[in-house]
Amino acid sequence: MSHSDFKPLSLLSASPVAATADPWTPLPYFDVPRFDAQSLLLDWPRLHAGHALPPPAEGHPLADGWALYHSGEFERAATLGLRHGSEGLVLANQSTAIYANYLEPREAVRLSMFRQVIERAADQAAAEPDNCHALYWQAYALGRYSQGISVARALAQGLGSKLKGALERVIELQPDHADAHIALAAFHAEVIDKVGALVGRMTYGVRAEMSIELFERGIELHPHSPGALMEYGRALLMLHGDAYLREATLLYEQAAALQPADAKERLDVELARAGLSD
């Protein structure tokens, strides 16, 4: 395994096809946990350990939507979320962003989906400045979009500052938001990897020690997240190079050995296995 194998990209091969209205690619695994509205609510604390989203009321249509999301029915979940206005935007944005990151094979479509999430989440955050879930999905989509167009280009466009500011605000609003800690930690590492430690610190306020501190806190808050473990492994290589290949490999092995709680974690486990086999 080499440094370049650690990439949070789609599990399918990307191709430069123009965006279309074609159906979304279905989840390719049949061993994913399946949920209905009742079982969803019972498992809600584990399923949302990364960001502590309050559960929908029993009998609310969004409970069915979240059951679809966690079962891997991302397109249906996003469509249902959009039918419920601002209340359903977190479901719509999360479903769209996760699908785009892991399963959409067309690069143009993937980037278009991230832009949709960025715009919807930014509008919601403007209307609800203390909505940490809108801020988080804005930041997540900004991060993945930036990786798609190249981190250096994204930094030049000012997207990095927006991402960093949104994540810092999320942590300010919700100090135990594990996913925001992991995303902000990854941002510090990505910037240092692209522009160097000195420029990164002076221009963007990023530091290697802060990246490690944020990763450690995020994993402490959500120790069973395969995605967090993989991001930490990638960051160690970006910050320290192949000298930390053993540590990064161990983190990927931990991620690959986890029992996934839902479809998104199943995709992360598969990604970890793919990284180890390369």
Order of alpha helices (4+ residues) and beta strands (2+ residues): alpha-alpha-alpha-alpha-alpha-alpha-alpha-alpha-alpha-alpha-alpha-alpha-alpha
